[in-house]
Amino acid sequence: MAAFMGHAVLVTTSTAADQQIYTYTATGDLSMKLLTLGAAYTTYSATEAYLGFGRIQIDTTGSWVTVDRSPAFVNTDLDNNNPLIIRPLGAGQILATGNKIRGICTPAVATSIRWAFSVWGDL
C-alpha cells in the first residue's frame, strides 16, 4: 500500500458558516488511519477567546454526514497550546472509491484564524 496524506490550511476572516478547509474524493479505496482538525489565530494573542467550531464530514450516499465535531475551538494564552482534534482510527476506516471526506469550519469571530485539516492513511 502507498501512504496518503491530504492536508490543507484555510485562513478565515468572516463568520460565514461551513467554510471548506479541505475536501478529498477517493479515486481508489483509502484506508484512513488518522484525522486532524485544528484552529489558531494567525498572529499570537494572549487573549482567551472562542474561535468557533469545526466538523469532519463524509459523503458516501450523496449527502454529507458529520462524523466528528469539535465542541469549541478556544484560543488560550499559551502560544504552544492551540486547539486540535486528533482522531486515530486504529486499523483504518475505509473510504471507498467515489466517497468524499471534508473538513469545514464556522468561525465565531471575523478575525484572522488559521484552520488546518489532515487525512492520513493508505491507498
C-alpha positions as CSV (number, residue, x, y, z in Angstrom):
1,M,0.0,0.0,0.0
2,A,1.1,3.6,-0.7
3,A,1.0,6.2,2.0
4,F,-1.5,9.0,1.7
5,M,-1.7,12.4,3.3
6,G,-4.2,15.0,2.3
7,H,-3.8,18.4,4.0
8,A,-4.9,22.0,3.6
9,V,-5.0,25.2,5.5
10,L,-7.7,27.9,5.3
11,V,-7.4,31.4,6.7
12,T,-10.8,32.9,7.6
13,T,-11.7,36.5,8.2
14,S,-15.5,36.2,8.3
15,T,-18.1,34.3,10.3
16,A,-19.7,32.6,7.3
17,A,-20.9,29.1,8.2
18,D,-19.4,25.8,6.8
19,Q,-16.3,27.2,5.2
20,Q,-14.4,24.4,3.4
21,I,-10.9,23.7,4.6
22,Y,-10.2,20.6,2.6
23,T,-12.2,18.0,0.5
24,Y,-10.9,14.7,-0.9
25,T,-12.7,12.4,-3.3
26,A,-11.4,8.9,-3.2
27,T,-10.1,7.6,-6.6
28,G,-9.5,4.2,-5.0
29,D,-10.1,2.7,-1.6
30,L,-8.5,4.8,1.1
31,S,-7.9,3.3,4.5
32,M,-8.0,6.4,6.7
33,K,-5.8,6.0,9.8
34,L,-5.7,9.5,11.3
35,L,-7.8,12.7,11.0
36,T,-6.7,16.0,12.5
37,L,-8.5,19.4,12.7
38,G,-7.2,22.5,14.3
39,A,-7.5,26.2,14.7
40,A,-5.4,29.2,15.9
41,Y,-5.2,32.9,15.4
42,T,-2.8,33.8,12.6
43,T,-0.9,36.0,15.0
44,Y,-0.3,35.3,18.7
45,S,-2.8,36.7,21.1
46,A,-2.7,36.3,24.9
47,T,-6.5,36.9,25.0
48,E,-8.5,33.8,25.6
49,A,-11.4,33.7,23.1
50,Y,-13.9,31.3,21.4
51,L,-12.7,30.8,17.8
52,G,-15.6,28.8,16.5
53,F,-16.2,25.1,15.7
54,G,-15.2,22.6,13.0
55,R,-16.6,19.4,11.6
56,I,-15.3,16.4,9.8
57,Q,-17.9,15.0,7.3
58,I,-18.1,12.0,5.0
59,D,-20.3,11.6,1.9
60,T,-21.0,8.0,0.9
61,T,-24.5,8.4,-0.4
62,G,-24.7,11.9,-2.0
63,S,-25.2,13.9,1.2
64,W,-22.7,15.0,3.9
65,V,-22.8,13.3,7.3
66,T,-20.9,14.7,10.3
67,V,-18.7,12.0,11.8
68,D,-16.8,14.3,14.2
69,R,-17.4,17.8,15.6
70,S,-15.4,20.0,17.9
71,P,-17.3,21.2,20.8
72,A,-15.4,24.5,20.6
73,F,-12.0,25.8,19.5
74,V,-10.7,28.2,22.1
75,N,-7.6,30.4,21.9
76,T,-5.6,30.0,25.1
77,D,-3.0,32.4,26.5
78,L,-0.3,29.8,25.7
79,D,1.5,30.1,22.3
80,N,2.1,26.3,22.1
81,N,-1.4,25.1,23.2
82,N,-3.5,25.6,20.1
83,P,-6.8,23.6,19.9
84,L,-6.6,20.4,17.9
85,I,-8.7,17.3,17.4
86,I,-6.7,14.2,16.7
87,R,-8.7,11.1,15.8
88,P,-6.7,7.9,15.4
89,L,-8.7,5.2,13.5
90,G,-6.7,2.2,14.5
91,A,-6.5,-0.4,11.7
92,G,-8.3,2.1,9.5
93,Q,-11.7,3.2,8.2
94,I,-12.3,2.6,4.5
95,L,-13.3,5.5,2.3
96,A,-14.4,3.7,-0.9
97,T,-13.9,4.9,-4.5
98,G,-16.1,7.9,-5.1
99,N,-16.7,8.7,-1.4
100,K,-15.7,12.1,-0.1
101,I,-14.3,13.4,3.2
102,R,-14.0,17.1,4.1
103,G,-13.2,19.4,7.0
104,I,-15.3,22.5,7.4
105,C,-15.3,25.4,10.0
106,T,-17.6,28.0,11.2
107,P,-15.6,30.8,12.8
108,A,-17.1,32.7,15.7
109,V,-15.2,36.0,15.1
110,A,-14.3,37.9,12.0
111,T,-10.6,37.9,13.0
112,S,-7.9,36.1,11.0
113,I,-7.9,32.5,12.0
114,R,-5.9,29.6,10.5
115,W,-7.8,26.3,10.2
116,A,-6.0,23.1,9.3
117,F,-7.4,19.7,8.3
118,S,-5.5,16.5,7.5
119,V,-6.3,13.0,6.4
120,W,-3.6,10.3,6.7
121,G,-3.9,6.7,5.5
122,D,-3.0,4.1,2.9
123,L,-4.2,3.7,-0.7
